[in-house]
Every structure is written in C-alpha cells, then in structure tokens.
Amino acid sequence: MNRETWTEEKLNRMLTTPGPALVEDMKKIKGDIMILGAGGKRGPTLSVLAKNACKMAGVEKRIIAVSRGSDKLAVDLMKENGVEFIAMDLMDTKKLYELPDVENVIFMVGKKFGTNGNEWQTWSMNSVLPAFVADKFRSSNIVVFSSGNIY
C-alpha cells in the first residue's frame, strides 16, 4: 500500500484547484467577488480557489478577501495567489461602508467559539452585522456560507 505523505501545501493545492464546472461557472458570473470573513477555516482556500477558477476560465475578475488578518499564513497564501486582501474588523461600520462596491459578496462572518462572558459580541456579529452588510451591499448578489456550526 502506497501511503502518500499529506502536507499542508498538498492539502492547500487540492482545496484550491477548481473543477471544470467551477471554471465554467466563473465564465458566467458577472463582476468581482468579495469574501467577507475570509480569514476563517475555509476562507483562505476559497479565495484562492475562486482566483484560480478565474485564471483557468480566462476571465479578469477581482477576488477581494476581507478579514482581520490575524493569521499571517492565511494572508500570505491569499496574497501570493493574486487575491486582494483588505485587513479590517468588519464590526467597524464606518470602514464597512468604505469597502468597494462589488457585484458579488460571499458572507462567511460568524462568531462561534470562545463566547462565554462575551455573549453580546456573538449576538452583534451574528445578528447585527449581517444587517449592515445587507444594507451596504444591497445592490449585490449575497451568498451566506457557513462552516455548518450551530450558532
């Protein structure tokens, strides 16, 4: 039995290589894509996956990742692969409304862990922030994407 060694680099390559259907879909999507909360578990590789799908589809499209940027390795992965990165706290509504307008938004923001004693922050991020995002991007297509955790 040949057991191939799994590395983080190999996993990232697997997670950021688009299939043919995604490449074809990228040809149909009009406009740029912004991923809010791109610094979480799935955000960095999703951002790079989208950028790679654009390249393979032969379309020019900005892929913009927005996150606090506390994970330097995740930020580096995105930047090294042509993803534009904006470091910010999305709870800063002044800065939220200064984000560039885009046609497509993937919303991946959510507070799931470590909320004991800070329940108000969890409520604010999971209930109030989506309303501000919907207002800011009211002319955009918005998709909510969650890791599947129960809030």
N, C-alpha and C positions, 0 to 999 in steps of 0.2 A: 504494500500500500504506500503510495507516494503522498506524503503529507507536506504540502507546501507551507512555508512559513508565512504567517499573516503579520503584516506590519501596518502601522497607521498609514504610511504612504500608499500601500496597496489598497487598503480599505478606502482611503480618500479617492484614489483613482477609480475604483469601482463605483463609488457613490456619485462621482462627477462625470461619468461617461454616459451621455444620453443615448437612448434607444432611437430607432428610426421614427417611431410615432411622435416622440417629443420633438425631434428635428423638424418633422413635417408641420406639427402644431405651431412651432416658433415662426414658421413662414406665414402663418395665418394671423398671428397676434399683431395687432396694430399698436405701435407705441412702445415706450420704455416701460421697465418693470422696477418697482421699488419694493424691497423686502424689509418690513419693519420688524424689529426684534431678531435681526439676523445673527446675533451672537450666541444664540442658544445651541441646543444639541444638534438640530437639523439645519439651522440657518446657513452656516458657512458653506456646507457642501451643496445645499440647494441653490445658493447664489452662484457658485462656480458651475454647477450643472446647467443652470439657465444660460450663463455666459457661453459655455461650451456648445450648447444646443444652438445658440445664435451663430456661432462661428461655423459649425457644421452645416447650418441652413443657408449660410451665405448672406445673412441679414445683419445690418447695423442696428444695434439696439443697446441702449444704456441699461445695465443692470446695476442698481444702486442698493447697497446694503446699509441699513441704519441700525445702530446698536451703541450701547455704552462703550464697547470696545475693550472690555476688561480682560478678554482672552487674547493675548498678543499673537499666539499661534494661529488662532482662527482669523484674526485680522490680516496677518501676513498671508495666509492661504488665499483669502479673497483678493487682496491687492495683487499678489503675484500672478493671479489668473485673470486680471483685467476687470475685476469687479470694482466699481467706485464705492468708496466707503465713507460714510458720514458718522463720526463719533458724536453721540449726544444722548442725553436722558430724555426719552420720549414724554416723560411726565412734565417736562418744561414746555408748557403750552405755547409760550412765545416762540421758542425755537421750532416747535412742531409746525406752527403756521408759516415759518420761514422756509420749510423744506420745499424743494422744487415740485411743481405740479407735474404729475405723470399720469399716463393713461391707465396704468395697471398697478395695483397695490396688493401685496401678499402680507397679511397681518398675522404675525407669529408671536405677538407680545402676550405675556401672561406670567403672573407670579404664582408659583405652585408650591415651593418648598421654603422652609425657614420663616414661616409667617407668624409663629407663636409670639404674642405680645405686640405684633405689628399688623393686626388684622385690618386696620384702616387702610394700610398701604396695599394690601392684597385686594380689598374691595375697590379702592380707587383705580388700581391698574387694570383690574379685570372687568370693571363696570363703567367707570367714568371715562377712562382713556379711549375705549372704543368709540364712544360718542363724539369725542373731539376729533378722532381720526376720520370718522364718517363725515363730519362737518367739513374738515379741511379738504378731504378728497371726495366731496360729494359728486363731482363730475367724472370720477374714475371708476373703473371696474375694481371691486374689492373682493378678495378671497380670504377667508379666515382659515388658517391652517394650524392645527394643534397637535401636540405630541400624543394626545389621547389621555392625558392625565385628567382626572376629575377635579374640577375647581371647587 
